[in-house]
Amino acid sequence: MTENFYYVGGSIPFYKKEVYVSRKADGDLLDSLKNGQFSYVFNCRQMGKSSLIVNIKEELEKNRDILCVDYSLQDRPKDESDFYNKIIENICDKIYKKSIAVSKGREIRCNDLTEFFQKLLSSNKTIKIVIFIDEIDVLFDFPWRDNFFGLIRFYSENRAHSDKQEYTRLTFCLLGVAVPSDLIQDQAKSPFNIQCKRIELEGLKSNECSNLAAGLKDVAVEPEQVMKWIIDWTGGQPFLTQKLCCLVAKSGLKFSTEEIEKIKLDNLVQEEIIENGLSEEKDDPQHLRTIKKRLIEDEEAYALLNLYQRILNEGSVELKDDYVYQKLRLSGLVVKKDGCLEVFNKIYKKVFNQDWIKEELKNIISRTELTYEIAENFLDEILQEKKLHFLTDIEKTVFKGSWEGLTYDQMTKSSNFTQDYLRVTGKSLWNKLSKLLEAKVSKRNFKELFRRKWKQKQLKKHNDSEINRSIPENAIYIERQPIESICDETILKPGSLIRIQAPKKMGKTWLINRILEQAKRYDYQTASINLLDANTVDFQDLDRFLWWFCSGVSRELNVPKEILDESWDEKDSSKVNCKIYFEEGLFPKVTEALVLCIDKIDLIFPYPIAEDFLGLLRSWHETAKQKTLWKKLRLVVAHSTNVYIPLDINQSPFNVGVPIELPEFNSEQVRQLTETYELNWQVEKVKQLTDVVGGHPFLLDRALSYLINHQDLTLSELLEKAPTNAGIYGSHLQELLSILAANPELKAAFKEVVMATEPVNIESLLTYKLYSLGLVKLVGNNVVTRCELYRQYFNECFSLMDNG
């Protein structure tokens, strides 16, 4: 067979029925409509709604007494009369009874449609009518839509409470991308809050797709196995599943029965879908771009992206009966599972990743129009922050009038104040705002300055959420004393430096946030810069990087960008400019102390500018011993790897200050963690878990939180699947495997460690890299696999690769 076997895009027509996959929804909807029950299928696009209706209509019409009428609102009605008329025309075309149609040329109202249905059902005592209306979300734009929904409710209610059989012989099925609460204005007319059937469209399961697997028999020895790999990527999303099947069929690849053959599919997905997946050429027919558009063009775009970011970080988030949660579901990006929302599939995770979220959030902030209502709320917010009184009534009059471009004379006509009084009030108001905005404010420029301050604030909120992105909201912090006490004491010392080193996911960001919170208790100002936020090009040039770095500190401290502009002189070196900016632009505004945290500083190590930047940090630390102004600075740096670049011993910040190494949790700390989850485990059960994952904070927290949310699952069952792609660590393990696969030398070194029964000595740079990934532990100059989970998983992976 060829790729033409599959059908990519649009509803699957009758002649391609061999590639239609029947799901649970098919049976549920068929039973509901046979019983005359009002039903609706509200889901994201390209989940198979239209194909479902094609199949259901065929099944229903096997009974000659059932008439199915299909009306898609893609053929957009002009008005209410046109909408009802098209329903009537579609029915009349089916039954050839023009005589009962409403006279053309007259306005048709909801009562006319009801009368038409009564005539139709009275003229034929056996016929049952099912009306399918697709793209129902088009009705959002029409104020009369409640009349139609009221008619559906009328028939649904009378079906249950009336002896008249005609009410049991007419039912509706609505389909679209909608939230019921969006469609209804008058809840008294809603058919969604009485007896009705909501049909959930879930992703395809591999055991349901034997007909799709049949199209792969020319490229695979075991088509069903390749089908499982395809579903593993798509999560069963119908459009993506058909598309990936089609790509495999035309790829020319040949798949044997070996598990290692999955790499061929992985590469195909990477090249054909993930790389530039949002481009018009790759995304054809359009799918990924539709999801993007639905997210970023929504009026709740900022909230939607923040919620999605949480889900991406945490794996899943409990589903709430909240508008934003429902809208995110309708984007198709996430799916409901076990009462939680999680990303639908691995393809979406790769395309709509953290970098994409970060960029889109910044774009939203930059293009958001600052309205007067937003400005008024923002002014109240910053007044409250500064513990100042809110504006008086006359100050609000001047503020609002000036925002709307009115002169003082024009303001007098809409208020009870004289022009002179308004002018005096205005002068006082601009002085007050000058202090708030830290810039000279006048009636002429206040609007632009206010807009700039507001955008700075939004970007800071965004950056704060980025800094915390690796920490779930419900994360449980377990102290590893005396580390916390040492950090608390150190930040109180002028000019201090804390160096935090630990592998990935060992809790560095948790500790940084704790240090910042402690600093705030002493009224210290804080700024946190994560080098993950920098673009690759920022690391290519020292001038560009230091400008980016200082801009980030400015946003953190709400310092106007003009001050940075004034401090930067192109005649001087960027290091001198940076120092001047701290001395003249920042420190004068710091009353007590500034705690500056730099997370993931190891990202700069591979670049030529690293030596200059790290030397600059060392010089600041040394300067604080001599200059009073610099004593305000407390530095905190965090990194995963040792410094493998040559640094002059007198220029390195990594041989001064207070070093902090984050160890794994010991048995007592693991016990505390289980207690905070209220698991009340015995010692044996704690040991059962730590024998597999050790004292690794991330792995422990992931297991315990998962068990709390899935109480029907035992620890033994969880651990049995843990070292597999199907287990709770699947995505984490696959991410590590992909990093190793991209670096053959690193993979070979780790393979040696995994296969060994004793600690292994490997080249120092490779040791640093494996340690930074968290894959190994140091034993003197040697290394061992960090935990049994990693040993089992990678032992199996390397064995499969060797056999392949």
Buried (B, 14 or more C-beta within 10 A) or exposed (E): EEBEBBBBEEBBEEEBBEBBBEBEBBEBBBEBBBEBBBBBBBBBBBBBBBBBBBBBBEBBEEEEEBBBBBBBBEEEBEEBBEBBBBBBBBBBEEBEBEEBBBEEEEEBBBEBBBBBBBBBBEEBEEBBBBBBBBBBBBBEEBEBBBBBBBBBBBBBBBBEEEEEEBBBBBBBBBBBBBBBBBBBEEEEBBBBEEEBBEBEBBBBEBEBBEBBBBBBBEBBEBBBBBBBBBBBBBBBBBBBBBBBBBBBBEBEBEBEEBBBBBBBBBEBBBEBBBEEBBEEEBBEEBBBBBBBEBBBEBEBBBBBBBBBBBBBBBBBBEBEEEEBBBBBBBBBBBBBBEEBBBBBBBBBBBBBEBEBBBEBBBEBBEEBEBEEEEBBEBBEEBBEEEEEEEBEEBBBBBBBBBBEEBEBEEBBEEBEBEEEBBBBBBEBBBEBBBEBBBBEBEBEEBBEBBBBBBBBBBBBBBBEBBBBBBBBEEBBBBEBEEBBEEBBEBBEEEBBBBBBBBBBBBBBBBBBBBBBEBBEEEEBBBBBBBBBBBEEEBBEBBBBBBBBBBBBBBBBBBBBEBBBEEBBEEEEBBBEBBBBBBBEBBBEEBEEBBBBBBBBBBBBBEBEBBBBBBBBBBBBBBBBEEEEBBBBBBBBBBBBBBBBEEBEEEBBBBEBBBEBEBEBBEEEBBBBBBEEBEBEBEEEBBEBBBEBBBBBBBBBBBBBBBBEEBEEEEBEEBBEBBBBBEBBBBBBBBEBBEBBBEEEEBBEBBBBBBBEEEBBEBEEBBBBBBBBBBBBBEEEEBBBBBBBBBBBBBBBBBBBBEEE
